[in-house]
Every structure is written in C-alpha cells, then in structure tokens.
Amino acid sequence: MMMPSPDLERFAAIIADNVVSAFERERDGAEFHRTGRETAVSVIVRYLLAALPTTSSDALAAACNRGLDDVVGAMGLSGPRVEGVDPDDGSVTLT
C-alpha cells in the first residue's frame, strides 16, 4: 500500500477540520467535546485519504459523509450532510 504524501495529508486535514467546524456551526454552535472533535477529524481524514487524489467534489463529499456517519452515528447525533467540497481550497458546503 502506498503512503499518502504529506501534502495530501495536510489537505485532508484542512477539509476534515472545515467539515467539523461547519457541522458544529450548522448545529447552532453545539460543539464537539475536544476529544470528539479530534476523533471526527481523524476519521474523516482517513476516508478522505482513501479518495485522494481527486478533483471530484462529489467523491470528496461522499468520503466526508462516510466519516461523519461513522463518528456522528456512534455519538448518537444527527446533523447536516456535506453537499460539496471545493477540490482547490477545501471549503465545504453543507445541506
């Protein structure tokens, strides 16, 4: 198995942090506990690294949603879904 490049890891971490921050905002500021936030980011990064490199917003959004499903579902939370991820800057759109 190939190891992801540091650039892909950094990009995945940026996207994952954006997803978690947007998720918290959409839930009216109901933030994750620090450990829960770190877990959510790391799980989403893992799914993103499996999809990267790609320029497909849909593929990135699907990876983010799989990560959210794993973490948020395990915590018994509900919330918005990732609709799109800008493959250039890592910004996210939630629905």
Secondary structure as GFF3:
##gff-version 3
##sequence-region A 1 95
A	DSSP	alpha_helix	6	26	.	.	.	ID=ss1
A	DSSP	alpha_helix	34	51	.	.	.	ID=ss2
A	DSSP	alpha_helix	57	75	.	.	.	ID=ss3
A	DSSP	beta_strand	82	85	.	.	.	ID=ss4
A	DSSP	beta_strand	92	94	.	.	.	ID=ss5
###
